[in-house]
Amino acid sequence: MKLTMAQALVRHLANQFIEMDGERKRLCGGGFAIFGHGNVICLGEALYNHREELPLWRGQNEQSMAMAAIGFAKQKLRRQFMFATSSAGPGSTNMVTSAAIAHANRLPLLLLCGDTFSTRLPDPVLQQVEHFHNPTISVNEAFQPVTRYWDRITHPAQLIQSLPQAIATMLDPADCGPALLSLPQDVQGWTYDYPLAFFEPKTHRIRRAVPDSEEVAAAAELLKAAQRPLIIAGGGVQYSRATADVTAFAEAHNIPVVETIAGRANMVFGHPLNCGPIGVTGSNSANNLAKAADVILAVGTRLQDFTTGSWSAFASDAKFIAINAARYDAGKHLSLPVVGDAKRGIEALEKAVGDYRASETWTDIAKRETAAWNNYVDDNVRPGNRPMSYAQVVGAINEVCDPRDRIVTAAGGLPAEVAVNWRTKDIGTVDIEFGYSCMGYEIAGAWGARIAQEQTEPDAQTIVFVGDGSYLLLNSDIYSSVLSGKKLIIVVCDNGGFAVINKLQNGTGNLSFNNLIKDCKLEVEPFAVDFEMHAQAMGATAETVTSIDGLKEAFGRAKAASQTYVISLKVDPFEGWTQEGHTWWETGIPHVSDREEINRARAVIDEARQSQRKGV
């Protein structure tokens, strides 16, 4: 079949399917596009001809479009993906940050980026950055550090090999991440006689790697010797659809469970073995147990520093078992690796450990710790206990939302406040983007999540917690959500700037500088943004509230609304933070300073650093 390269690319994508819950669905859920000269004429023509099979949404910013595709992939538990396409030059480089989010979080994202002409006859073209020493380089090379698969299609025939490899990468549990195809403008329109087999419908299945029996046996022996075992459940537990398996394993062997940020909502609140979130954005209960545990079973987590407290959260002689589809993650810090799918790994370990059960003494300690933490959270979210706080806002929405409503937040202070104060009502309902900690993901990611959520749970709400800093950085997908009819409920917490970084600044002995708006270099008196009017200008319904009771009432109106609804309120930037639950976190600090406060802070950090595990 003679087709242009762009036509072949889109036709192949439209014929890829996946089995989901017994139903055959398109693997690619569609895409997001901002057209320019680098993609509108050829790729745009091809996408128009397949607009029913691959719905196309127009975003307002290339970065946020790719973030929306990431939010979609998270909601779909990596079983479906979306693409984002841009023109050449700045449209492409706008998506580098989004690629890094997908890479850090092990999420599928297909990037179709326009590029300069393969023939180079028109060079230099509009939006081309020329490299004097190497004319083969374009700005799309900037994606190489933040993609799992990267290729430039310089001949239409290359697509036959490259596109299936890109798809395979996005579906591989171990290598999952963003894939980029760089598409020169001329090559997009070149034709080739493609084999018909390239367009035959194909049904994919995500691989479940069975772990090596010897690795399982070694892990079982170590776990059976444990006096104080602990399970860390990460985001990979959800992607493997292993939440029920991990819970059943914990119940069978009487082992307390703690959650990572990505693993929030692996267990519901109130389960007797759910001991809360671990790490820097964690709970006293989880962190006290981590410090006492002698064997830690880490399932589906990459053990980043906010989980491990920069590797200070555990006893120096504690042993780790890591079940992970990725060899790289399974072997971190000399963990005993069990390389394989989380579900298959837990199933194999279940058989190998037999009737082993942790002692009731250990789980009684865990339950007391959890009860004490729950009492703290009760008080922490209580209105009137201090000035208006993130915790009070989180607690109020938690109280009035429905079990299947999805929570989306990212970056700044909200990830910690949501992680420690949110009480999970149902499995898989929390998305805290903290793998790359990217401001701006909140609204954009929620838009993509809503597109996915509406397909299976149209009556559930998608709820966004966003600070004023992230809102000002990237808010244009409020307009996108209104135009597309994908309703969001957005709660804007205005604390007058980048308050959590101001907190870090002050906590390390520095004076407030360039974080809160009032502490920046200004030519006018600082003033608050009217988020209500701003959201209304983009078509949303919006209101401003001044109390927690007012927030709850506004949320009721938001639930009843048919379109995106924004609720704005002010929170305290100084006294509103959750004070308990956090482990130490290593940050860079000056070795010498004229400020004695910084010198004292450095001494505290130097002392705390002594408790870090050194990779053993």
HUSULDA-V467444 format. One record per residue. RES is the residue in three letters. D_CENTER is the distance of its C-alpha to the mean C-alpha in Angstrom with 1 decimal. Layout:
# HUSULDA-V467444
res=RES d_center=D_CENTER
res=RES d_center=D_CENTER
This chain:
# HUSULDA-V467444
res=MET d_center=40.3
res=LYS d_center=40.5
res=LEU d_center=37.3
res=THR d_center=35.7
res=MET d_center=32.7
res=ALA d_center=30.4
res=GLN d_center=32.1
res=ALA d_center=31.7
res=LEU d_center=28.0
res=VAL d_center=27.3
res=ARG d_center=29.9
res=HIS d_center=28.3
res=LEU d_center=24.8
res=ALA d_center=26.5
res=ASN d_center=28.1
res=GLN d_center=25.2
res=PHE d_center=24.5
res=ILE d_center=22.8
res=GLU d_center=24.0
res=MET d_center=21.8
res=ASP d_center=23.4
res=GLY d_center=26.8
res=GLU d_center=26.3
res=ARG d_center=26.3
res=LYS d_center=23.8
res=ARG d_center=23.0
res=LEU d_center=20.4
res=CYS d_center=19.4
res=GLY d_center=18.7
res=GLY d_center=20.1
res=GLY d_center=18.9
res=PHE d_center=18.7
res=ALA d_center=21.5
res=ILE d_center=23.2
res=PHE d_center=26.6
res=GLY d_center=28.8
res=HIS d_center=31.7
res=GLY d_center=29.4
res=ASN d_center=28.2
res=VAL d_center=30.0
res=ILE d_center=33.3
res=CYS d_center=32.6
res=LEU d_center=29.0
res=GLY d_center=29.4
res=GLU d_center=32.6
res=ALA d_center=31.0
res=LEU d_center=28.0
res=TYR d_center=30.6
res=ASN d_center=32.6
res=HIS d_center=29.6
res=ARG d_center=28.1
res=GLU d_center=28.7
res=GLU d_center=27.1
res=LEU d_center=24.1
res=PRO d_center=23.6
res=LEU d_center=22.8
res=TRP d_center=21.2
res=ARG d_center=22.2
res=GLY d_center=19.7
res=GLN d_center=20.9
res=ASN d_center=19.0
res=GLU d_center=17.9
res=GLN d_center=14.8
res=SER d_center=13.7
res=MET d_center=14.9
res=ALA d_center=12.6
res=MET d_center=9.6
res=ALA d_center=11.2
res=ALA d_center=11.5
res=ILE d_center=7.8
res=GLY d_center=7.7
res=PHE d_center=10.8
res=ALA d_center=9.8
res=LYS d_center=7.3
res=GLN d_center=10.3
res=LYS d_center=12.7
res=LEU d_center=11.3
res=ARG d_center=11.7
res=ARG d_center=15.4
res=GLN d_center=15.6
res=PHE d_center=14.3
res=MET d_center=15.4
res=PHE d_center=17.0
res=ALA d_center=17.3
res=THR d_center=20.7
res=SER d_center=22.3
res=SER d_center=25.7
res=ALA d_center=26.9
res=GLY d_center=26.4
res=PRO d_center=24.3
res=GLY d_center=22.5
res=SER d_center=21.2
res=THR d_center=20.4
res=ASN d_center=18.5
res=MET d_center=15.8
res=VAL d_center=15.6
res=THR d_center=12.9
res=SER d_center=10.7
res=ALA d_center=11.8
res=ALA d_center=10.8
res=ILE d_center=7.0
res=ALA d_center=7.7
res=HIS d_center=10.0
res=ALA d_center=8.4
res=ASN d_center=5.8
res=ARG d_center=8.9
res=LEU d_center=8.4
res=PRO d_center=11.6
res=LEU d_center=12.5
res=LEU d_center=16.2
res=LEU d_center=17.5
res=LEU d_center=21.2
res=CYS d_center=22.6
res=GLY d_center=26.2
res=ASP d_center=28.3
res=THR d_center=31.9
res=PHE d_center=34.9
res=SER d_center=35.5
res=THR d_center=39.2
res=ARG d_center=38.9
res=LEU d_center=42.0
res=PRO d_center=40.7
res=ASP d_center=39.1
res=PRO d_center=38.0
res=VAL d_center=36.2
res=LEU d_center=34.5
res=GLN d_center=31.1
res=GLN d_center=31.9
res=VAL d_center=31.4
res=GLU d_center=34.3
res=HIS d_center=34.4
res=PHE d_center=38.0
res=HIS d_center=37.8
res=ASN d_center=35.8
res=PRO d_center=35.9
res=THR d_center=33.5
res=ILE d_center=30.5
res=SER d_center=28.6
res=VAL d_center=25.6
res=ASN d_center=23.5
res=GLU d_center=24.1
res=ALA d_center=21.6
res=PHE d_center=18.8
res=GLN d_center=20.3
res=PRO d_center=18.4
res=VAL d_center=15.0
res=THR d_center=15.7
res=ARG d_center=16.6
res=TYR d_center=19.5
res=TRP d_center=21.6
res=ASP d_center=24.9
res=ARG d_center=27.4
res=ILE d_center=29.6
res=THR d_center=33.0
res=HIS d_center=35.0
res=PRO d_center=34.3
res=ALA d_center=35.1
res=GLN d_center=32.2
res=LEU d_center=29.9
res=ILE d_center=31.4
res=GLN d_center=30.0
res=SER d_center=26.8
res=LEU d_center=25.1
res=PRO d_center=25.3
res=GLN d_center=24.0
res=ALA d_center=20.9
res=ILE d_center=20.3
res=ALA d_center=21.1
res=THR d_center=18.6
res=MET d_center=15.7
res=LEU d_center=17.1
res=ASP d_center=17.8
res=PRO d_center=15.9
res=ALA d_center=16.9
res=ASP d_center=16.4
res=CYS d_center=13.6
res=GLY d_center=12.1
res=PRO d_center=13.2
res=ALA d_center=17.0
res=LEU d_center=19.2
res=LEU d_center=22.7
res=SER d_center=24.8
res=LEU d_center=27.5
res=PRO d_center=30.7
res=GLN d_center=32.3
res=ASP d_center=35.5
res=VAL d_center=34.2
res=GLN d_center=32.2
res=GLY d_center=35.7
res=TRP d_center=37.6
res=THR d_center=38.7
res=TYR d_center=39.0
res=ASP d_center=40.6
res=TYR d_center=37.6
res=PRO d_center=38.4
res=LEU d_center=38.0
res=ALA d_center=36.2
res=PHE d_center=33.2
res=PHE d_center=32.8
res=GLU d_center=33.6
res=PRO d_center=31.0
res=LYS d_center=28.8
res=THR d_center=26.9
res=HIS d_center=24.1
res=ARG d_center=23.1
res=ILE d_center=20.2
res=ARG d_center=21.9
res=ARG d_center=22.1
res=ALA d_center=23.5
res=VAL d_center=26.1
res=PRO d_center=26.2
res=ASP d_center=29.4
res=SER d_center=32.0
res=GLU d_center=33.1
res=GLU d_center=29.7
res=VAL d_center=29.4
res=ALA d_center=32.9
res=ALA d_center=32.2
res=ALA d_center=29.2
res=ALA d_center=31.2
res=GLU d_center=34.1
res=LEU d_center=31.9
res=LEU d_center=30.3
res=LYS d_center=33.7
res=ALA d_center=35.1
res=ALA d_center=32.5
res=GLN d_center=33.9
res=ARG d_center=30.7
res=PRO d_center=27.8
res=LEU d_center=24.2
res=ILE d_center=21.2
res=ILE d_center=17.7
res=ALA d_center=15.4
res=GLY d_center=11.9
res=GLY d_center=9.2
res=GLY d_center=11.7
res=VAL d_center=14.1
res=GLN d_center=12.6
res=TYR d_center=12.2
res=SER d_center=15.8
res=ARG d_center=16.8
res=ALA d_center=18.4
res=THR d_center=17.8
res=ALA d_center=21.5
res=ASP d_center=22.6
res=VAL d_center=21.1
res=THR d_center=22.5
res=ALA d_center=25.8
res=PHE d_center=26.0
res=ALA d_center=25.5
res=GLU d_center=28.2
res=ALA d_center=30.6
res=HIS d_center=30.5
res=ASN d_center=30.0
res=ILE d_center=27.1
res=PRO d_center=24.8
res=VAL d_center=21.0
res=VAL d_center=18.4
res=GLU d_center=14.6
res=THR d_center=11.8
res=ILE d_center=9.0
res=ALA d_center=6.8
res=GLY d_center=10.2
res=ARG d_center=11.2
res=ALA d_center=13.4
res=ASN d_center=14.7
res=MET d_center=18.0
res=VAL d_center=19.6
res=PHE d_center=21.1
res=GLY d_center=24.7
res=HIS d_center=24.6
res=PRO d_center=27.1
res=LEU d_center=25.1
res=ASN d_center=21.8
res=CYS d_center=22.1
res=GLY d_center=19.0
res=PRO d_center=16.0
res=ILE d_center=16.8
res=GLY d_center=16.9
res=VAL d_center=16.8
res=THR d_center=15.0
res=GLY d_center=17.0
res=SER d_center=20.3
res=ASN d_center=23.8
res=SER d_center=24.2
res=ALA d_center=21.5
res=ASN d_center=22.3
res=ASN d_center=26.1
res=LEU d_center=25.8
res=ALA d_center=23.8
res=LYS d_center=26.6
res=ALA d_center=29.2
res=ALA d_center=27.8
res=ASP d_center=29.7
res=VAL d_center=27.6
res=ILE d_center=23.8
res=LEU d_center=22.4
res=ALA d_center=18.7
res=VAL d_center=17.2
res=GLY d_center=14.2
res=THR d_center=12.8
res=ARG d_center=12.9
res=LEU d_center=14.5
res=GLN d_center=13.1
res=ASP d_center=15.3
res=PHE d_center=13.7
res=THR d_center=14.3
res=THR d_center=17.7
res=GLY d_center=19.0
res=SER d_center=19.6
res=TRP d_center=21.4
res=SER d_center=23.7
res=ALA d_center=22.6
res=PHE d_center=24.8
res=ALA d_center=28.6
res=SER d_center=29.8
res=ASP d_center=31.4
res=ALA d_center=28.5
res=LYS d_center=27.8
res=PHE d_center=24.5
res=ILE d_center=24.0
res=ALA d_center=20.8
res=ILE d_center=20.2
res=ASN d_center=17.7
res=ALA d_center=18.0
res=ALA d_center=17.7
res=ARG d_center=20.8
res=TYR d_center=19.3
res=ASP d_center=17.0
res=ALA d_center=19.8
res=GLY d_center=22.3
res=LYS d_center=20.7
res=HIS d_center=23.2
res=LEU d_center=25.9
res=SER d_center=24.3
res=LEU d_center=26.4
res=PRO d_center=24.3
res=VAL d_center=24.1
res=VAL d_center=22.7
res=GLY d_center=21.8
res=ASP d_center=19.8
res=ALA d_center=18.7
res=LYS d_center=20.9
res=ARG d_center=23.8
res=GLY d_center=23.5
res=ILE d_center=23.8
res=GLU d_center=26.6
res=ALA d_center=28.5
res=LEU d_center=28.1
res=GLU d_center=29.4
res=LYS d_center=32.5
res=ALA d_center=33.1
res=VAL d_center=32.9
res=GLY d_center=35.5
res=ASP d_center=36.5
res=TYR d_center=34.9
res=ARG d_center=33.8
res=ALA d_center=32.8
res=SER d_center=35.4
res=GLU d_center=35.6
res=THR d_center=36.2
res=TRP d_center=32.7
res=THR d_center=31.0
res=ASP d_center=33.3
res=ILE d_center=32.0
res=ALA d_center=28.4
res=LYS d_center=29.5
res=ARG d_center=31.3
res=GLU d_center=28.4
res=THR d_center=26.1
res=ALA d_center=28.9
res=ALA d_center=29.3
res=TRP d_center=25.7
res=ASN d_center=25.7
res=ASN d_center=28.8
res=TYR d_center=27.2
res=VAL d_center=24.4
res=ASP d_center=27.1
res=ASP d_center=28.7
res=ASN d_center=25.7
res=VAL d_center=24.7
res=ARG d_center=28.3
res=PRO d_center=29.5
res=GLY d_center=32.2
res=ASN d_center=31.5
res=ARG d_center=30.7
res=PRO d_center=29.9
res=MET d_center=27.2
res=SER d_center=23.9
res=TYR d_center=20.1
res=ALA d_center=20.9
res=GLN d_center=23.6
res=VAL d_center=21.5
res=VAL d_center=18.8
res=GLY d_center=21.7
res=ALA d_center=23.5
res=ILE d_center=20.8
res=ASN d_center=20.2
res=GLU d_center=23.9
res=VAL d_center=24.5
res=CYS d_center=21.5
res=ASP d_center=22.0
res=PRO d_center=20.5
res=ARG d_center=18.5
res=ASP d_center=17.1
res=ARG d_center=13.3
res=ILE d_center=11.8
res=VAL d_center=9.1
res=THR d_center=8.9
res=ALA d_center=7.8
res=ALA d_center=10.1
res=GLY d_center=13.7
res=GLY d_center=15.3
res=LEU d_center=13.6
res=PRO d_center=10.7
res=ALA d_center=13.8
res=GLU d_center=15.9
res=VAL d_center=13.8
res=ALA d_center=13.0
res=VAL d_center=16.8
res=ASN d_center=18.4
res=TRP d_center=16.7
res=ARG d_center=18.8
res=THR d_center=17.3
res=LYS d_center=19.6
res=ASP d_center=18.3
res=ILE d_center=16.2
res=GLY d_center=12.6
res=THR d_center=12.7
res=VAL d_center=9.9
res=ASP d_center=6.3
res=ILE d_center=5.8
res=GLU d_center=3.4
res=PHE d_center=5.8
res=GLY d_center=5.8
res=TYR d_center=7.4
res=SER d_center=8.1
res=CYS d_center=8.8
res=MET d_center=11.4
res=GLY d_center=11.9
res=TYR d_center=8.6
res=GLU d_center=9.8
res=ILE d_center=12.8
res=ALA d_center=12.0
res=GLY d_center=8.8
res=ALA d_center=11.0
res=TRP d_center=13.8
res=GLY d_center=12.4
res=ALA d_center=11.4
res=ARG d_center=14.9
res=ILE d_center=16.5
res=ALA d_center=15.3
res=GLN d_center=16.0
res=GLU d_center=19.4
res=GLN d_center=20.5
res=THR d_center=20.6
res=GLU d_center=20.4
res=PRO d_center=22.1
res=ASP d_center=23.3
res=ALA d_center=20.1
res=GLN d_center=18.6
res=THR d_center=15.2
res=ILE d_center=15.2
res=VAL d_center=13.5
res=PHE d_center=14.1
res=VAL d_center=14.5
res=GLY d_center=16.9
res=ASP d_center=19.7
res=GLY d_center=18.5
res=SER d_center=15.3
res=TYR d_center=17.4
res=LEU d_center=20.0
res=LEU d_center=17.8
res=LEU d_center=16.5
res=ASN d_center=18.0
res=SER d_center=19.6
res=ASP d_center=17.6
res=ILE d_center=19.5
res=TYR d_center=22.3
res=SER d_center=20.5
res=SER d_center=19.7
res=VAL d_center=23.4
res=LEU d_center=24.8
res=SER d_center=22.9
res=GLY d_center=23.7
res=LYS d_center=20.1
res=LYS d_center=20.4
res=LEU d_center=17.9
res=ILE d_center=18.9
res=ILE d_center=17.8
res=VAL d_center=18.8
res=VAL d_center=19.4
res=CYS d_center=20.2
res=ASP d_center=22.6
res=ASN d_center=23.5
res=GLY d_center=25.2
res=GLY d_center=22.9
res=PHE d_center=20.5
res=ALA d_center=21.7
res=VAL d_center=19.4
res=ILE d_center=20.3
res=ASN d_center=23.9
res=LYS d_center=23.7
res=LEU d_center=22.7
res=GLN d_center=25.4
res=ASN d_center=28.0
res=GLY d_center=27.0
res=THR d_center=27.9
res=GLY d_center=31.2
res=ASN d_center=30.5
res=LEU d_center=31.8
res=SER d_center=29.6
res=PHE d_center=29.3
res=ASN d_center=27.3
res=ASN d_center=24.5
res=LEU d_center=26.0
res=ILE d_center=27.7
res=LYS d_center=31.0
res=ASP d_center=30.7
res=CYS d_center=30.2
res=LYS d_center=33.1
res=LEU d_center=34.3
res=GLU d_center=37.4
res=VAL d_center=37.3
res=GLU d_center=36.7
res=PRO d_center=33.0
res=PHE d_center=32.2
res=ALA d_center=29.4
res=VAL d_center=27.7
res=ASP d_center=28.6
res=PHE d_center=25.3
res=GLU d_center=27.2
res=MET d_center=29.4
res=HIS d_center=26.7
res=ALA d_center=24.7
res=GLN d_center=28.0
res=ALA d_center=28.8
res=MET d_center=25.9
res=GLY d_center=27.2
res=ALA d_center=25.3
res=THR d_center=27.2
res=ALA d_center=26.7
res=GLU d_center=28.3
res=THR d_center=28.4
res=VAL d_center=29.0
res=THR d_center=30.4
res=SER d_center=30.1
res=ILE d_center=27.9
res=ASP d_center=30.5
res=GLY d_center=30.2
res=LEU d_center=26.4
res=LYS d_center=26.9
res=GLU d_center=29.6
res=ALA d_center=27.6
res=PHE d_center=24.8
res=GLY d_center=27.5
res=ARG d_center=28.6
res=ALA d_center=25.1
res=LYS d_center=24.8
res=ALA d_center=28.2
res=ALA d_center=27.5
res=SER d_center=27.0
res=GLN d_center=24.9
res=THR d_center=22.1
res=TYR d_center=23.0
res=VAL d_center=22.2
res=ILE d_center=23.4
res=SER d_center=23.9
res=LEU d_center=25.2
res=LYS d_center=25.9
res=VAL d_center=24.7
res=ASP d_center=26.4
res=PRO d_center=25.0
res=PHE d_center=27.1
res=GLU d_center=27.8
res=GLY d_center=24.9
res=TRP d_center=22.6
res=THR d_center=22.1
res=GLN d_center=24.4
res=GLU d_center=24.2
res=GLY d_center=21.9
res=HIS d_center=20.5
res=THR d_center=21.3
res=TRP d_center=22.5
res=TRP d_center=20.2
res=GLU d_center=21.9
res=THR d_center=22.1
res=GLY d_center=24.7
res=ILE d_center=27.8
res=PRO d_center=31.2
res=HIS d_center=33.8
res=VAL d_center=36.5
res=SER d_center=36.6
res=ASP d_center=39.3
res=ARG d_center=37.5
res=GLU d_center=38.4
res=GLU d_center=35.4
res=ILE d_center=33.2
res=ASN d_center=35.5
res=ARG d_center=35.2
res=ALA d_center=31.4
res=ARG d_center=31.6
res=ALA d_center=34.0
res=VAL d_center=31.7
res=ILE d_center=28.8
res=ASP d_center=31.3
res=GLU d_center=32.4
res=ALA d_center=29.0
res=ARG d_center=28.2
res=GLN d_center=31.0
res=SER d_center=29.0
res=GLN d_center=26.4
res=ARG d_center=26.5
res=LYS d_center=27.7
res=GLY d_center=26.1
res=VAL d_center=28.5
